Amino acid sequence: MDLLEFILLAFLGIGVWFLVLRNKNKRRYTPRLRHPGHHRTVQPRTVAEKRSGPFDRSSSRPAPVQTEIVGRAYVVDGDTITIKKTQIRLFGIDAPEMNHPFGVKSKWAMVALCKGQTIRAEVTEQDAFGRTVAKCYLPDGRDLSAELVKQGLAIDWPKFSGGIYRDLEVPDARKKMWLADARQKGRMHVWEQFDYDKQRQLQSKPR
């Protein structure tokens, strides 16, 4: 091999080495680009965003530890309040739904009890979405569930309370809140008939 061939081979080797090194550096430092049509799935920012529905007994479980939530209460209906963005179902009672007889009255009775008060909620159960059942107390120690039952605007739900509020019910409570009583007895067809009749009445009203 003469000197000229040696020099040409040397330059060729240097060129190949330079190209390999350059490609390696490009792979190392070139940023990854997302496809223009790619969109990242946005997850809910807080657990509270999953609490929009009512408490789900079918997926409930005992609270892992005794948990307290303390604060001012926003009243949703007669047996549901919200404290610090946590929806709470009052322990052991059943109040009428807002579109049922005495539902609005039950809600406003709960508003009167909670207004200006700091409520202490002792969590007893949680469902799959973090919604809770709790025993709720006024600052003077009164049980909110008991107070609403004594006013005749909620009834005891023995399946969940063990019957501790039954003796507090006013004599005509279950007659007035017959839809809540039907729910406890599993007669949901009574609800369906009530909703159907109410819808028919609304449709028959002159416009």
Kinemage of the C-alpha trace (Angstrom):
@kinemage 1
@onewidth
@group {chain A} dominant
@subgroup {mainchain}
@vectorlist {calphas} color= white
{ca met a 1} P 0.000 0.000 0.000
{ca asp a 2} L 1.499 3.326 -1.001
{ca leu a 3} L 1.304 6.503 1.036
{ca leu a 4} L -1.599 8.004 -0.978
{ca glu a 5} L -3.849 4.965 -0.410
{ca phe a 6} L -3.053 5.028 3.297
{ca ile a 7} L -4.001 8.705 3.575
{ca leu a 8} L -7.310 8.151 1.702
{ca leu a 9} L -8.253 5.218 3.967
{ca ala a 10} L -7.390 7.257 7.047
{ca phe a 11} L -9.621 10.156 5.945
{ca leu a 12} L -12.453 7.726 5.108
{ca gly a 13} L -12.229 6.138 8.560
{ca ile a 14} L -12.299 9.554 10.271
{ca gly a 15} L -15.371 10.541 8.201
{ca val a 16} L -17.281 7.393 9.120
{ca trp a 17} L -16.440 7.827 12.814
{ca phe a 18} L -17.632 11.471 12.714
{ca leu a 19} L -20.994 10.516 11.132
{ca val a 20} L -21.613 7.756 13.698
{ca leu a 21} L -20.863 10.135 16.599
{ca arg a 22} L -23.104 12.842 15.157
{ca asn a 23} L -26.093 10.493 14.755
{ca lys a 24} L -25.619 9.208 18.283
{ca asn a 25} L -25.731 12.739 19.691
{ca lys a 26} L -28.895 13.530 17.714
{ca arg a 27} L -30.679 10.516 19.159
{ca arg a 28} L -29.614 11.524 22.653
{ca tyr a 29} L -30.675 15.173 22.577
{ca thr a 30} L -33.520 15.430 20.068
{ca pro a 31} L -36.737 16.075 22.061
{ca arg a 32} L -39.674 13.716 21.608
{ca leu a 33} L -42.520 15.353 19.748
{ca arg a 34} L -46.141 14.462 20.380
{ca his a 35} L -48.412 13.695 17.489
{ca pro a 36} L -50.494 16.807 16.674
{ca gly a 37} L -53.676 14.877 17.356
{ca his a 38} L -52.536 13.599 20.741
{ca his a 39} L -54.445 14.891 23.780
{ca arg a 40} L -53.591 13.985 27.334
{ca thr a 41} L -56.507 12.647 29.352
{ca val a 42} L -57.320 15.073 32.155
{ca gln a 43} L -58.107 13.319 35.394
{ca pro a 44} L -60.409 14.843 38.043
{ca arg a 45} L -58.393 17.209 40.203
{ca thr a 46} L -59.985 16.250 43.478
{ca val a 47} L -61.927 13.373 44.961
{ca ala a 48} L -64.770 15.828 45.589
{ca glu a 49} L -65.466 15.957 41.850
{ca lys a 50} L -66.524 12.315 42.040
{ca arg a 51} L -69.114 12.990 44.722
{ca ser a 52} L -71.872 14.435 42.636
{ca gly a 53} L -74.334 11.559 43.201
{ca pro a 54} L -76.052 10.194 46.310
{ca phe a 55} L -74.371 7.797 48.713
{ca asp a 56} L -74.174 4.308 47.216
{ca arg a 57} L -74.954 1.666 49.853
{ca ser a 58} L -74.121 -1.201 47.478
{ca ser a 59} L -70.455 -0.228 47.351
{ca ser a 60} L -70.091 1.128 50.873
{ca arg a 61} L -67.575 -0.058 53.409
{ca pro a 62} L -66.808 0.886 57.021
{ca ala a 63} L -64.529 3.897 57.364
{ca pro a 64} L -60.952 2.602 57.779
{ca val a 65} L -60.361 4.865 60.766
{ca gln a 66} L -62.685 7.015 62.842
{ca thr a 67} L -62.620 10.272 60.900
{ca glu a 68} L -63.997 13.631 61.951
{ca ile a 69} L -64.979 16.480 59.668
{ca val a 70} L -65.727 19.751 61.414
{ca gly a 71} L -67.066 22.941 59.888
{ca arg a 72} L -70.056 24.911 58.646
{ca ala a 73} L -72.640 22.826 56.803
{ca tyr a 74} L -74.323 23.436 53.465
{ca val a 75} L -77.689 21.643 53.480
{ca val a 76} L -78.523 19.599 50.370
{ca asp a 77} L -81.760 18.076 51.678
{ca gly a 78} L -83.221 16.763 54.928
{ca asp a 79} L -80.642 14.021 55.408
{ca thr a 80} L -77.674 15.243 53.352
{ca ile a 81} L -75.224 18.034 54.130
{ca thr a 82} L -71.845 19.136 52.814
{ca ile a 83} L -68.936 20.111 55.073
{ca lys a 84} L -65.641 21.280 53.580
{ca lys a 85} L -66.625 19.961 50.139
{ca thr a 86} L -67.447 16.516 51.558
{ca gln a 87} L -70.990 15.274 50.942
{ca ile a 88} L -72.332 13.594 54.074
{ca arg a 89} L -75.384 11.379 54.462
{ca leu a 90} L -76.758 11.617 57.995
{ca phe a 91} L -76.499 8.348 59.887
{ca gly a 92} L -79.554 6.176 60.526
{ca ile a 93} L -82.426 8.280 59.192
{ca asp a 94} L -84.425 8.744 56.015
{ca ala a 95} L -85.855 12.125 55.071
{ca pro a 96} L -88.172 12.801 52.104
{ca glu a 97} L -86.645 13.592 48.715
{ca met a 98} L -86.968 17.205 47.607
{ca asn a 99} L -89.718 16.361 45.075
{ca his a 100} L -91.676 14.280 47.600
{ca pro a 101} L -94.225 15.476 50.173
{ca phe a 102} L -92.516 17.294 53.079
{ca gly a 103} L -89.162 17.206 51.251
{ca val a 104} L -88.746 20.979 51.098
{ca lys a 105} L -89.966 21.398 54.684
{ca ser a 106} L -87.464 18.774 55.852
{ca lys a 107} L -84.606 20.585 54.128
{ca trp a 108} L -85.471 23.927 55.700
{ca ala a 109} L -85.750 22.339 59.135
{ca met a 110} L -82.186 21.086 58.678
{ca val a 111} L -81.107 24.552 57.499
{ca ala a 112} L -82.559 26.053 60.697
{ca leu a 113} L -80.658 23.525 62.826
{ca cys a 114} L -77.314 24.071 61.061
{ca lys a 115} L -77.458 27.822 60.437
{ca gly a 116} L -74.504 29.594 62.050
{ca gln a 117} L -73.352 26.364 63.721
{ca thr a 118} L -70.125 24.395 63.499
{ca ile a 119} L -71.092 20.801 62.808
{ca arg a 120} L -68.978 17.835 63.871
{ca ala a 121} L -69.353 14.759 61.660
{ca glu a 122} L -68.043 11.366 62.824
{ca val a 123} L -67.645 9.277 59.662
{ca thr a 124} L -68.961 5.708 59.941
{ca glu a 125} L -69.003 4.556 56.303
{ca gln a 126} L -67.621 5.463 52.892
{ca asp a 127} L -68.694 4.370 49.439
{ca ala a 128} L -66.533 3.704 46.363
{ca phe a 129} L -66.431 7.411 45.495
{ca gly a 130} L -65.413 8.666 48.920
{ca arg a 131} L -68.903 9.852 49.829
{ca thr a 132} L -69.680 9.357 53.478
{ca val a 133} L -72.232 8.466 56.115
{ca ala a 134} L -71.649 10.180 59.437
{ca lys a 135} L -73.128 10.839 62.848
{ca cys a 136} L -73.452 14.617 62.936
{ca tyr a 137} L -73.552 16.756 66.062
{ca leu a 138} L -74.309 20.357 66.957
{ca pro a 139} L -71.872 22.225 69.252
{ca asp a 140} L -74.117 21.484 72.264
{ca gly a 141} L -73.889 17.747 71.555
{ca arg a 142} L -77.323 17.251 69.989
{ca asp a 143} L -77.515 14.589 67.281
{ca leu a 144} L -78.790 16.113 64.014
{ca ser a 145} L -80.442 12.840 62.998
{ca ala a 146} L -82.345 12.666 66.274
{ca glu a 147} L -83.399 16.321 66.075
{ca leu a 148} L -84.947 15.933 62.619
{ca val a 149} L -86.786 12.760 63.620
{ca lys a 150} L -88.180 14.501 66.720
{ca gln a 151} L -89.511 17.291 64.501
{ca gly a 152} L -91.464 14.746 62.463
{ca leu a 153} L -89.503 15.427 59.276
{ca ala a 154} L -87.476 12.216 59.025
{ca ile a 155} L -87.956 8.604 60.067
{ca asp a 156} L -85.650 6.038 61.572
{ca trp a 157} L -83.966 3.619 59.131
{ca pro a 158} L -83.509 0.539 61.346
{ca lys a 159} L -81.490 -1.378 58.731
{ca phe a 160} L -78.665 1.121 59.257
{ca ser a 161} L -79.388 2.631 62.683
{ca gly a 162} L -80.277 -0.514 64.611
{ca gly a 163} L -83.558 1.227 65.495
{ca ile a 164} L -82.030 3.824 67.832
{ca tyr a 165} L -84.236 6.642 66.500
{ca arg a 166} L -87.526 4.732 66.242
{ca asp a 167} L -88.817 5.817 69.656
{ca leu a 168} L -88.258 9.460 68.658
{ca glu a 169} L -90.670 9.309 65.698
{ca val a 170} L -93.852 11.374 66.019
{ca pro a 171} L -97.056 9.292 65.773
{ca asp a 172} L -97.971 10.165 62.165
{ca ala a 173} L -94.411 10.342 60.779
{ca arg a 174} L -94.571 7.221 58.614
{ca lys a 175} L -98.005 8.167 57.331
{ca lys a 176} L -96.743 11.611 56.254
{ca met a 177} L -93.505 10.221 54.795
{ca trp a 178} L -95.056 7.171 53.164
{ca leu a 179} L -92.634 7.281 50.242
{ca ala a 180} L -89.613 7.060 52.547
{ca asp a 181} L -91.355 4.224 54.407
{ca ala a 182} L -91.997 2.435 51.087
{ca arg a 183} L -88.309 2.724 50.159
{ca gln a 184} L -87.274 1.096 53.422
{ca lys a 185} L -89.637 -1.796 52.713
{ca gly a 186} L -88.273 -2.233 49.171
{ca arg a 187} L -91.520 -1.141 47.501
{ca met a 188} L -89.914 1.047 44.864
{ca his a 189} L -92.893 0.571 42.523
{ca val a 190} L -94.687 3.017 44.844
{ca trp a 191} L -92.053 5.635 43.955
{ca glu a 192} L -92.436 4.885 40.266
{ca gln a 193} L -96.211 5.314 40.472
{ca phe a 194} L -95.829 8.585 42.394
{ca asp a 195} L -93.376 9.977 39.829
{ca tyr a 196} L -95.637 8.855 36.970
{ca asp a 197} L -98.748 10.475 38.497
{ca lys a 198} L -96.874 13.690 39.218
{ca gln a 199} L -95.603 13.843 35.642
{ca arg a 200} L -99.123 13.313 34.317
{ca gln a 201} L -100.414 16.149 36.504
{ca leu a 202} L -97.753 18.512 35.186
{ca gln a 203} L -98.551 17.609 31.602
{ca ser a 204} L -102.291 18.099 32.088
{ca lys a 205} L -101.933 21.630 33.499
{ca pro a 206} L -103.089 24.315 31.038
{ca arg a 207} L -100.268 26.392 29.595
